[in-house]
Amino acid sequence: MFPKITFKETKAVDVALLRELYQFAPWARDRSLSDIKTALANSTLVFSAWDRESLVGFARVLSDKVFRATLWDVIVHPDYQKSGIGSKLIESIVQHPALRKVDRFWLNTKQPEFYARFGFVKSGEAMILERKRESVPRGGRR
């Protein structure tokens, strides 16, 4: 469907383009450019999908590269969903050589049926401590 999609593994993602993509995800709409930059720098691995100069897919991983890895911010632009981009991003993560020793991958999702195709199963083991962030102005800058 989109034959010119290019996949990259790099933390060097334009934060302004990523913030634009985040506008399609309710959980990420209010992230500031500064916070996005920090999250990228502190991620273990970062994957992106591009249609020429347009960022159309993204995912990142935090991991100790031995025991655990957590998937974060998996998102595909709505115009590109159901075209295999999300699947390619997840495959790139779970098959990545740096993560080959990892025995447990974690993620939070409202789309469990999508991840089940890759072997993910629901778990009752998770707990979270959620802190309320200070309000970010609509422009996303602090």
C-alpha positions in Angstrom: 0.0 0.0 0.0 2.9 2.4 0.9 5.9 0.9 -1.0 8.2 3.8 -0.2 8.1 3.5 3.6 11.6 3.5 5.2 12.3 2.2 8.6 15.0 3.6 10.8 16.6 2.7 14.1 18.0 5.9 15.6 17.4 8.3 18.5 18.0 11.2 16.0 14.3 11.8 15.4 13.1 15.4 14.8 11.2 16.1 18.0 8.8 18.6 16.3 7.8 15.8 13.8 7.4 13.3 16.6 5.2 15.8 18.5 3.0 16.2 15.4 2.6 12.4 15.3 1.8 12.3 19.0 -1.2 14.6 18.3 -3.0 11.4 17.1 -2.5 9.7 20.5 -4.6 10.9 23.4 -2.0 9.8 25.9 0.7 11.9 24.2 -0.9 15.1 22.9 0.4 17.4 25.6 4.0 16.3 25.7 6.5 19.2 25.5 9.3 19.3 23.0 11.8 19.3 25.8 10.3 16.2 27.4 10.1 14.4 24.1 13.8 15.2 23.6 14.7 13.8 27.0 12.6 10.7 26.5 14.4 10.0 23.2 17.8 10.5 24.7 17.0 8.1 27.6 15.5 5.4 25.5 17.4 2.2 24.8 16.2 1.8 21.2 14.1 4.0 19.0 12.4 2.9 15.8 10.6 5.1 13.2 8.8 4.7 9.9 9.0 7.4 7.2 7.1 8.1 4.0 9.8 10.3 2.4 10.2 13.2 4.9 7.0 12.4 6.9 7.2 10.6 10.2 4.4 8.0 10.0 5.3 5.5 12.6 7.2 5.3 15.9 8.1 3.1 18.8 10.7 3.1 21.6 12.1 0.6 24.1 13.6 0.9 27.6 15.6 -2.2 28.5 18.4 -3.7 30.6 19.0 -5.9 27.5 19.1 -9.0 29.6 15.9 -9.6 31.6 13.3 -7.0 30.7 12.2 -4.6 28.0 9.3 -2.2 28.0 7.7 -0.9 24.8 6.6 2.7 24.8 4.9 5.1 22.5 4.0 2.7 19.7 2.0 4.9 17.2 1.2 4.9 13.5 -0.3 7.8 11.8 -4.1 7.1 11.1 -3.7 7.4 7.3 -1.1 4.6 7.5 -2.7 2.2 9.9 -3.5 -1.3 8.7 -0.6 -1.2 6.2 1.9 -3.3 8.1 3.9 -0.4 9.6 2.9 -1.2 13.3 3.7 -4.9 12.7 7.1 -4.0 11.2 7.9 -1.8 14.2 7.0 -4.5 16.7 8.9 -7.2 14.8 12.0 -4.9 14.7 11.8 -4.6 18.4 11.2 -8.2 19.5 13.8 -9.6 16.9 16.4 -6.9 17.6 19.9 -8.5 18.3 20.4 -6.2 21.4 17.2 -7.7 22.9 17.7 -11.4 22.1 18.4 -12.3 25.7 15.4 -10.5 27.1 12.9 -13.0 28.5 10.0 -10.6 29.2 8.7 -7.7 27.2 6.1 -5.4 28.8 3.7 -2.8 27.4 0.5 -1.0 28.3 -2.1 -1.1 25.6 -5.7 -0.7 24.7 -5.1 -2.8 21.6 -4.2 -6.3 23.1 -5.4 -8.1 20.0 -2.8 -6.4 17.8 0.1 -7.4 20.2 -1.3 -11.0 20.6 -0.1 -11.7 17.0 3.5 -11.3 18.2 3.1 -13.6 21.2 2.1 -11.0 23.9 -0.4 -12.2 26.4 -2.4 -10.4 29.1 -0.8 -10.4 32.5 -2.2 -9.7 35.9 1.2 -9.0 37.4 1.5 -5.3 36.6 1.1 -2.4 39.0 1.6 1.3 38.4 2.2 4.4 40.4 0.8 7.2 38.4 1.9 10.8 39.2 -0.1 13.7 37.9 2.1 16.0 35.8 1.9 19.7 36.0 -0.2 21.3 33.4 1.5 21.9 30.1 0.5 24.9 28.1 -1.3 24.0 24.8 1.9 25.0 22.8 3.7 22.2 24.6 6.6 24.4 25.9 7.7 24.9 29.4 
